[in-house]
């Protein structure tokens, strides 16, 4: 370690940057050896060569940027270090297929599934696989929206904005921040503010930065309605635990209760045997403790394993525990892909292509509120086969469709996991 009084071995910033870009972060240079030891050069200069995981391998060269792996072991030679690569079938997503392959070699010395390289495929490796479930493998300074700004520095992680424009300086880029009153929720208050400046050049409401607050900006607001801006630390279930720290991302559980310490909160973890799939085995275990105070099977934490807990288990049946891929309405469409999250509609029928399935979308004017304007349109087509107003898809606009509209009156359509995205407005 250099003393505080020593000076950099190579003073020229140009030369130091060149060393970084040419992977010469560790090299013996006799001409400077007199000023310090060659071991000094094994420590990358963070100004020019960041090393996020502190493993002595700069991010530019590291095959696991956020997991320390000084040995850079990569058993399947796919460019991802084994320690951050539980993607056994190399399809860029860690899921049940990889778990199946893992089970086949559990207990062996399979080099690829032995993620930590201790010579055996065991529970430690299973823990690594779990931590990456429903995620891509590895590593390298991800840039989800491909705008040239790494996610960890990007003020709009999933919407490209290389200019990083943030007119209200709240940490969210303008193009993903229709939260005009900065309360971390986009709703009618923001819409009211938006209407006041519609047609002007108000920089905060001009989300896309084209110089005019117009319908394109309104479409951006619609895409975020009844949700948070960003992401940058989204909190999808509004339990005041940011998603990246939340052990149940889509189910509010600010107590973060996790009695089996598997990383999934009890409220979203009916996987009693911890094999990452909720099925009849878990149901068998649940039946054995039904009526007791078993803390693991008492998913809602009310002190008793009862029918309320059984309902939670049903919601996850034949799926994984936790935050990833719940199917709330049981229509075999995961919530994140479902255009009606709370109403079963396996056909995903959406005749007006607004991202909300017909059966949960009596918003005929597409202004994100169901009211008398929509009722007037329904009356005009009542008795016809108008496809947009035929919410249940039975071929006729009738009292059944009117009942659906009543259920949503003075509220928004949806919710939908596939609400209009920014790409659809461009």
C-alpha positions as CSV (number, residue, x, y, z in Angstrom):
1,X,0.0,0.0,0.0
2,X,1.3,3.4,-0.9
3,X,2.1,5.9,1.8
4,X,0.1,9.0,1.8
5,X,3.1,11.0,0.9
6,X,4.1,9.0,-2.2
7,X,3.3,10.2,-5.7
8,X,1.7,8.2,-8.5
9,X,4.3,6.1,-10.3
10,X,3.1,7.3,-13.7
11,X,2.3,11.0,-13.7
12,X,1.0,11.4,-17.2
13,X,-2.8,10.9,-17.3
14,X,-2.6,10.0,-21.0
15,X,-0.1,7.1,-20.3
16,X,-2.2,5.9,-17.3
17,X,-5.4,5.8,-19.4
18,X,-3.5,4.0,-22.2
19,X,-2.4,1.4,-19.8
20,X,-6.0,0.8,-18.7
21,X,-7.3,0.5,-22.2
22,X,-4.6,-1.9,-23.3
23,X,-5.1,-4.1,-20.2
24,X,-1.7,-3.3,-18.8
25,X,-3.0,-2.7,-15.3
26,X,-0.4,-5.1,-13.9
27,X,3.1,-4.8,-15.3
28,X,6.7,-4.4,-14.2
29,X,8.2,-1.2,-15.6
30,X,11.9,-1.0,-14.7
31,X,12.2,2.7,-15.3
32,X,9.8,3.5,-12.4
33,X,10.8,0.7,-10.1
34,X,13.1,2.9,-8.2
35,X,10.2,5.1,-7.1
36,X,8.1,2.3,-5.8
37,X,7.6,-1.5,-6.0
38,X,6.0,-3.2,-8.9
39,X,3.2,-4.4,-6.6
40,X,2.0,-0.8,-6.5
41,X,1.1,-1.2,-10.1
42,X,-1.2,-4.2,-9.3
43,X,-3.7,-1.8,-7.7
44,X,-5.7,-0.1,-10.5
45,X,-6.0,3.7,-10.2
46,X,-9.8,4.1,-9.5
47,X,-9.8,7.4,-11.4
48,X,-9.0,5.7,-14.6
49,X,-9.7,2.0,-13.9
50,X,-12.7,1.4,-11.6
51,X,-12.9,-2.0,-9.8
52,X,-16.4,-2.2,-8.5
53,X,-16.0,-5.5,-6.6
54,X,-12.6,-4.8,-5.3
55,X,-11.0,-8.0,-6.6
56,X,-8.0,-6.4,-8.2
57,X,-9.4,-6.9,-11.7
58,X,-10.6,-3.6,-13.3
59,X,-14.2,-3.5,-14.5
60,X,-13.1,-3.2,-18.1
61,X,-11.5,-6.6,-17.9
62,X,-13.6,-8.3,-15.2
63,X,-15.8,-11.2,-16.1
64,X,-17.8,-10.7,-12.9
65,X,-18.0,-6.9,-12.4
66,X,-20.0,-7.0,-9.2
67,X,-18.8,-10.3,-7.6
68,X,-15.2,-10.5,-6.4
69,X,-13.5,-13.3,-8.3
70,X,-9.8,-12.6,-8.6
71,X,-9.1,-16.0,-10.3
72,X,-11.6,-15.1,-13.2
73,X,-12.6,-18.7,-13.4
74,X,-15.0,-19.3,-16.4
75,X,-15.6,-23.0,-16.6
76,X,-17.8,-22.9,-19.7
77,X,-15.8,-20.2,-21.5
78,X,-18.8,-18.0,-22.2
79,X,-17.2,-14.7,-21.0
80,X,-19.0,-14.8,-17.6
81,X,-17.1,-15.8,-14.5
82,X,-18.5,-19.0,-13.0
83,X,-19.2,-17.2,-9.7
84,X,-21.8,-15.0,-11.4
85,X,-23.0,-17.4,-14.1
86,X,-25.7,-19.8,-13.0
87,X,-27.0,-19.8,-16.6
88,X,-26.2,-23.4,-17.3
89,X,-27.8,-23.6,-20.7
90,X,-26.4,-20.3,-21.9
91,X,-29.7,-18.7,-22.9
92,X,-29.0,-15.5,-21.0
93,X,-31.6,-16.1,-18.4
94,X,-31.4,-18.1,-15.1
95,X,-34.6,-20.1,-14.7
96,X,-36.2,-23.5,-14.1
97,X,-34.3,-25.0,-17.1
98,X,-31.0,-24.2,-15.4
99,X,-32.4,-25.5,-12.1
100,X,-33.2,-28.8,-13.8
101,X,-29.7,-29.1,-15.2
102,X,-28.3,-28.3,-11.7
103,X,-30.3,-31.0,-10.1
104,X,-28.9,-33.6,-12.5
105,X,-25.3,-32.9,-11.4
106,X,-26.0,-32.0,-7.7
107,X,-23.4,-33.8,-5.5
108,X,-20.9,-34.3,-8.4
109,X,-17.8,-32.3,-9.3
110,X,-19.3,-30.8,-12.5
111,X,-17.1,-27.8,-13.2
112,X,-19.7,-25.6,-14.8
113,X,-22.4,-26.0,-12.0
114,X,-19.7,-25.8,-9.3
115,X,-20.1,-22.0,-9.3
116,X,-17.8,-21.3,-6.4
117,X,-15.1,-23.7,-7.6
118,X,-14.8,-25.6,-4.3
119,X,-14.8,-29.0,-6.2
120,X,-18.4,-30.0,-5.4
121,X,-21.9,-29.0,-6.6
122,X,-23.7,-28.4,-3.3
123,X,-26.1,-26.1,-1.4
124,X,-23.7,-23.2,-1.6
125,X,-23.9,-23.4,-5.4
126,X,-27.7,-23.7,-5.2
127,X,-27.7,-20.5,-3.1
128,X,-25.8,-18.8,-5.9
129,X,-28.3,-20.0,-8.5
130,X,-31.2,-18.8,-6.4
131,X,-29.7,-15.3,-6.1
132,X,-29.6,-15.1,-9.9
133,X,-33.1,-16.6,-10.6
134,X,-35.0,-14.9,-13.3
135,X,-32.0,-12.7,-14.0
136,X,-29.3,-12.7,-16.7
137,X,-25.8,-14.0,-15.8
138,X,-22.8,-11.9,-15.0
139,X,-21.5,-9.0,-15.0
140,X,-20.1,-6.4,-17.1
141,X,-21.4,-2.9,-16.2
142,X,-24.9,-3.6,-17.5
143,X,-26.5,-1.0,-19.7
144,X,-30.1,-2.1,-19.9
145,X,-31.3,0.6,-22.3
146,X,-28.1,0.7,-24.3
147,X,-27.7,4.4,-24.1
148,X,-24.0,4.3,-23.2
149,X,-24.7,5.1,-19.5
150,X,-24.2,2.1,-17.2
151,X,-27.3,1.2,-15.1
152,X,-25.6,2.1,-11.9
153,X,-25.0,5.6,-13.1
154,X,-28.1,6.0,-15.3
155,X,-31.0,8.3,-14.2
156,X,-33.3,6.3,-16.5
157,X,-32.3,2.7,-16.4
158,X,-34.7,1.2,-18.9
159,X,-35.3,4.2,-21.2
160,X,-32.5,5.4,-23.4
161,X,-31.4,9.0,-22.5
162,X,-27.7,9.5,-23.2
163,X,-28.1,13.2,-22.4
164,X,-29.2,12.4,-18.8
165,X,-31.5,15.4,-18.9
166,X,-33.1,16.0,-15.5
167,X,-34.7,19.4,-15.4
168,X,-36.0,19.2,-11.8
169,X,-32.7,17.7,-10.5
170,X,-34.5,15.0,-8.6
171,X,-32.3,12.1,-9.8
172,X,-34.8,10.8,-12.3
173,X,-34.2,11.7,-16.0
174,X,-37.0,13.8,-17.5
175,X,-37.9,11.2,-20.0
176,X,-38.9,8.7,-17.3
177,X,-40.1,11.2,-14.7
178,X,-43.7,12.4,-15.2
179,X,-43.9,12.8,-11.4
180,X,-44.3,16.6,-11.5
181,X,-44.9,17.1,-7.8
182,X,-42.1,14.8,-6.8
183,X,-44.1,12.6,-4.4
184,X,-42.7,9.4,-6.1
185,X,-46.2,8.6,-7.6
186,X,-47.6,9.6,-10.9
187,X,-51.4,10.3,-10.6
188,X,-54.1,12.8,-11.1
189,X,-52.3,15.5,-9.3
190,X,-49.5,15.3,-11.8
191,X,-52.0,15.1,-14.6
192,X,-53.6,18.3,-13.3
193,X,-50.3,20.1,-13.3
194,X,-49.6,18.8,-16.8
195,X,-52.9,20.2,-18.2
196,X,-52.0,23.6,-16.9
197,X,-48.8,23.8,-19.0
198,X,-50.0,21.8,-22.0
199,X,-49.0,23.5,-25.2
200,X,-46.2,25.5,-23.5
201,X,-42.5,24.9,-23.3
202,X,-42.4,24.1,-19.6
203,X,-39.2,22.2,-19.3
204,X,-40.3,19.9,-16.5
205,X,-43.4,18.7,-18.3
206,X,-41.6,18.5,-21.6
207,X,-40.5,15.0,-20.8
208,X,-39.0,14.1,-24.2
209,X,-37.2,17.5,-24.5
210,X,-38.6,18.4,-27.9
211,X,-39.4,22.0,-26.7
212,X,-43.2,21.5,-26.5
213,X,-45.5,19.9,-23.9
214,X,-47.7,17.9,-26.2
215,X,-49.5,14.5,-26.7
216,X,-46.1,12.7,-26.9
217,X,-45.4,13.9,-23.3
218,X,-48.9,12.9,-22.3
219,X,-48.3,9.4,-23.6
220,X,-45.2,9.2,-21.5
221,X,-47.2,10.2,-18.4
222,X,-49.8,7.5,-19.2
223,X,-47.1,4.8,-19.3
224,X,-46.2,5.6,-15.7
225,X,-49.7,6.3,-14.4
226,X,-50.4,4.9,-10.9
227,X,-46.7,4.0,-10.6
228,X,-43.4,5.5,-9.6
229,X,-41.0,7.4,-11.8
230,X,-37.7,5.9,-12.9
231,X,-36.5,3.4,-12.1
232,X,-33.9,4.5,-9.9
233,X,-34.8,2.7,-6.7
234,X,-38.4,1.7,-7.7
235,X,-40.7,0.4,-4.9
236,X,-43.3,-1.5,-6.9
237,X,-45.4,-2.7,-4.0
238,X,-45.3,0.7,-2.1
239,X,-44.1,-0.8,1.1
240,X,-41.3,1.7,1.5
241,X,-38.7,-1.0,0.7
242,X,-36.9,-0.3,-2.6
243,X,-37.3,-3.2,-5.0
244,X,-33.6,-4.0,-5.1
245,X,-33.7,-4.5,-1.3
246,X,-37.2,-6.0,-1.0
247,X,-37.6,-9.7,-0.4
248,X,-41.2,-9.5,-1.9
249,X,-41.0,-7.0,-4.7
250,X,-44.7,-7.3,-5.7
251,X,-46.3,-7.9,-2.4
252,X,-46.2,-5.2,0.3
253,X,-44.4,-6.5,3.4
254,X,-42.5,-3.8,5.1
255,X,-41.7,-6.1,8.0
256,X,-39.6,-8.2,5.6
257,X,-40.5,-11.4,7.6
258,X,-38.5,-14.3,6.3
259,X,-38.6,-17.2,8.8
260,X,-36.6,-19.7,6.7
261,X,-34.0,-17.2,5.8
262,X,-34.0,-18.0,2.1
263,X,-34.1,-14.5,0.8
264,X,-37.9,-14.6,0.0
265,X,-40.3,-13.0,2.4
266,X,-42.9,-15.3,3.9
267,X,-45.7,-13.4,2.3
268,X,-44.5,-14.5,-1.2
269,X,-42.8,-17.7,-0.3
270,X,-45.0,-20.8,-0.1
271,X,-42.0,-22.8,-1.4
272,X,-41.7,-24.9,1.8
273,X,-39.0,-27.3,0.6
274,X,-36.9,-24.5,-0.9
275,X,-36.6,-26.1,-4.4
276,X,-37.7,-22.8,-6.2
277,X,-41.0,-24.3,-7.4
278,X,-44.3,-24.3,-5.5
279,X,-46.1,-27.6,-6.2
280,X,-47.8,-30.7,-4.6
281,X,-44.7,-31.4,-2.4
282,X,-45.2,-28.0,-0.7
283,X,-48.9,-28.7,-0.5
284,X,-48.2,-32.0,1.3
285,X,-45.9,-30.2,3.8
286,X,-48.6,-27.5,4.3
287,X,-51.3,-30.1,5.0
288,X,-49.2,-31.6,7.8
289,X,-49.0,-28.3,9.7
290,X,-52.5,-26.9,8.8
291,X,-54.1,-25.5,11.9
292,X,-50.8,-25.1,13.7
293,X,-48.6,-22.0,14.3
294,X,-45.8,-23.3,12.1
295,X,-44.0,-20.1,11.2
296,X,-42.8,-21.1,7.8
297,X,-46.2,-22.1,6.5
298,X,-47.9,-19.1,8.2
299,X,-47.3,-17.0,5.2
300,X,-49.3,-14.0,6.2
301,X,-47.9,-14.0,9.8
302,X,-51.3,-14.0,11.6
303,X,-50.2,-16.8,14.0
304,X,-52.1,-19.7,12.4
305,X,-51.7,-21.8,9.3
306,X,-55.1,-21.5,7.7
307,X,-57.1,-21.1,4.5
308,X,-55.7,-17.6,4.0
309,X,-52.3,-19.1,3.8
310,X,-53.6,-21.8,1.5
311,X,-54.9,-19.0,-0.8
312,X,-51.4,-17.5,-0.9
313,X,-50.0,-20.9,-1.9
314,X,-52.6,-21.3,-4.6
315,X,-51.5,-18.0,-6.2
316,X,-48.0,-19.3,-6.6
317,X,-48.8,-22.9,-7.6
318,X,-46.6,-24.3,-10.3
319,X,-44.5,-21.1,-10.2
320,X,-41.5,-19.9,-8.3
321,X,-41.6,-18.1,-4.9
322,X,-40.7,-14.5,-4.3
323,X,-40.7,-11.4,-6.3
324,X,-40.3,-12.9,-9.7
325,X,-43.1,-14.0,-12.0
326,X,-46.2,-14.1,-9.8
327,X,-49.5,-14.8,-11.6
328,X,-52.0,-13.0,-9.4
329,X,-55.1,-13.8,-11.4
330,X,-54.1,-17.4,-12.2
331,X,-54.5,-17.2,-16.0
332,X,-51.0,-18.6,-16.7
333,X,-49.7,-15.1,-17.8
334,X,-47.1,-13.8,-15.4
335,X,-48.1,-10.4,-13.9
336,X,-45.2,-8.7,-15.6
337,X,-46.5,-9.8,-19.0
338,X,-50.2,-9.7,-18.2
339,X,-52.4,-7.0,-19.6
340,X,-55.0,-7.6,-16.9
341,X,-53.1,-8.5,-13.7
342,X,-56.1,-9.0,-11.5
343,X,-58.7,-10.4,-14.0
344,X,-58.0,-13.7,-15.7
345,X,-57.7,-13.4,-19.5
346,X,-55.5,-16.0,-20.9
347,X,-56.4,-14.8,-24.5
348,X,-54.9,-11.3,-23.6
349,X,-57.5,-9.7,-26.0
350,X,-56.8,-6.0,-26.4
351,X,-58.7,-4.6,-29.3
352,X,-57.6,-1.0,-29.0
353,X,-53.9,-2.0,-28.5
354,X,-53.5,0.3,-25.4
355,X,-51.7,-2.3,-23.3
356,X,-54.8,-3.0,-21.2
357,X,-56.8,-6.2,-21.9
358,X,-60.5,-5.5,-22.8
359,X,-61.9,-7.3,-19.8
360,X,-60.2,-4.7,-17.5
361,X,-60.4,-1.7,-19.8
362,X,-63.7,0.1,-20.0
363,X,-61.7,3.3,-20.6
364,X,-63.1,3.8,-24.1
365,X,-61.6,7.3,-24.4
366,X,-58.1,6.1,-23.4
367,X,-57.6,9.0,-20.9
368,X,-56.8,6.6,-18.0
369,X,-60.0,7.3,-16.1
370,X,-63.4,5.5,-16.5
371,X,-66.2,8.1,-16.3
372,X,-69.4,9.5,-17.9
373,X,-67.5,10.1,-21.2
374,X,-66.9,6.4,-21.5
375,X,-70.5,5.6,-20.4
376,X,-71.8,7.9,-23.2
377,X,-69.7,5.9,-25.8
378,X,-71.0,2.6,-24.4
379,X,-74.6,3.8,-24.7
380,X,-74.0,4.7,-28.4
381,X,-72.8,1.2,-29.3
382,X,-75.0,-0.7,-26.8
383,X,-76.6,-3.8,-28.5
384,X,-74.0,-3.8,-31.3
385,X,-70.8,-6.0,-31.7
386,X,-68.4,-3.1,-31.2
387,X,-65.2,-4.9,-30.3
388,X,-63.8,-2.2,-27.9
389,X,-66.9,-1.9,-25.8
390,X,-67.5,-5.7,-25.8
391,X,-65.3,-6.1,-22.8
392,X,-66.0,-9.7,-22.1
393,X,-65.7,-10.7,-25.8
394,X,-69.0,-12.5,-26.1
395,X,-69.8,-10.8,-29.4
396,X,-72.4,-8.3,-28.0
397,X,-72.2,-5.0,-26.1
398,X,-74.7,-5.8,-23.3
399,X,-75.5,-5.5,-19.6
400,X,-72.6,-7.8,-18.8
401,X,-70.2,-5.2,-20.3
402,X,-72.1,-2.4,-18.5
403,X,-71.4,-4.3,-15.2
404,X,-67.7,-4.4,-16.0
405,X,-67.7,-0.6,-16.6
406,X,-69.5,0.0,-13.3
407,X,-66.8,-1.9,-11.4
408,X,-64.2,0.5,-12.8
409,X,-66.2,3.8,-12.6
410,X,-64.2,6.8,-11.5
411,X,-61.1,4.6,-11.4
412,X,-58.3,3.7,-13.9
413,X,-58.3,0.7,-16.2
414,X,-56.1,-2.3,-15.5
415,X,-53.8,-2.7,-13.8
416,X,-51.6,-4.0,-16.6
417,X,-48.1,-5.4,-16.6
418,X,-47.6,-4.2,-20.2
419,X,-48.9,-0.6,-20.1
420,X,-47.8,1.4,-23.1
421,X,-44.0,1.8,-23.2
422,X,-41.9,4.7,-24.4
423,X,-40.9,2.8,-27.5
424,X,-44.5,2.8,-28.6
425,X,-44.6,6.6,-28.5
426,X,-41.6,7.0,-30.7
